[in-house]
Amino acid sequence: MGFLLEKCTFRPYNQEILDSCEPFDCGNSDLNGFFSKDVIKYTSELLGKSYCFTLDENPKVIVCAFTVSNDSIKVQTLPNSRKKKVTKRIPREKETRSYPSVLIGRLGVNKNFGRLGVGSDLMDFIKSWFVHPGNKTGCRFIVVDSYNTPKPLLYYTNNGFEPLFSTEEQEKEAMNLPLDKPLKTRLLYFDLILLKIEEQTE
């Protein structure tokens, strides 16, 4: 797992973190604002849960943070070609209208730790977390609504995520968004069964 497991501690992102840690700065003002102003209310409203890794040698430093909540992939909203792609590893008898997922609502890495592989370490951690036997609910997919800009899209695709819709136009139509306006975010997904297959072949 590299840097995160060797040099950091996993913690809930709560009031204690806000009171004791330096302000989190991932270089994105929207994410910074959420983790400094909105995170506690978001948790108290049961909309999601946030977590972070702090640096062992200086626990006041938040190395990375993320928020997760329950979600689902509703395959009836997908074009047939995309539906087949998403469900190709699901046995036919298990076919249904939607499949349990976890949504990564927000994710950021401290801008001072950007070249240590922390982002990939964090995604590996999240993936393994939801296939662990201790996970209390079924979760087949990880879904993310990524900023539609090159850097975050490259991050997710490099970590095995695929677009839920093949084109931006297709996504706009499915989401009932104006076709003449830029798409601010893109939906991507990762099939957690790939980790199970990988474990079986090792």
C-alpha positions, 0 to 999 in steps of 0.5 A: 500500500506504500506511503499511506499505510507505512507513514499515515493513520486512517481516521474519521474526518470529524470535529476533532480533525477540524480542531486539531489539524492544519487546514486541508489544501488539495489545490481545489477550492471547492474541495477545500471548502467542503472539507473545512466548512461543510463536512460536519453538517454533511455527516450529521445529515447522514448524507455521507461519511468522510475519512482521512489519513494524517501524517504520523510524524506530524498528525496535524497534517491531513495527507488525503481525504475522501467522502463516501455514500450509498448509491446504485447503478440503475441499468435501465437508464443506460443505452443497451450497449453500455448496459451490456458492458456494465453487467457483462460479469454479472450472472444472468440470474442476478440481473436486476434494475439496479446494482449496489454501489458506493459513491465517492462524493469527494476525494482530494490529496494534499498538494504537498504530497502529490508525487508520492503515489498517495492518490493511487494508494488511496484508491487501492485502499477504498477498493479493498475496503469494500470487498473486505469480508467485514463490509456489512452491505453488498457493494458491487461497484464504485461510482464517481462523478468526476470533474470533467477536466483532464487531470481528475479523469486521467486519475480515475482511468489510470485506477481502472475506472471506465465512463458509465456513458460512452460519450458526453452527449449520451450522458447529457441525454440520459441525465436530461441535461442541456445538450448545448451546455458543457458537461461539468462532470463525468460518471465513471465506475469500477467493478469490484468483482475484478478484485475478487477475480484477481485474488482467485488467479494469484 
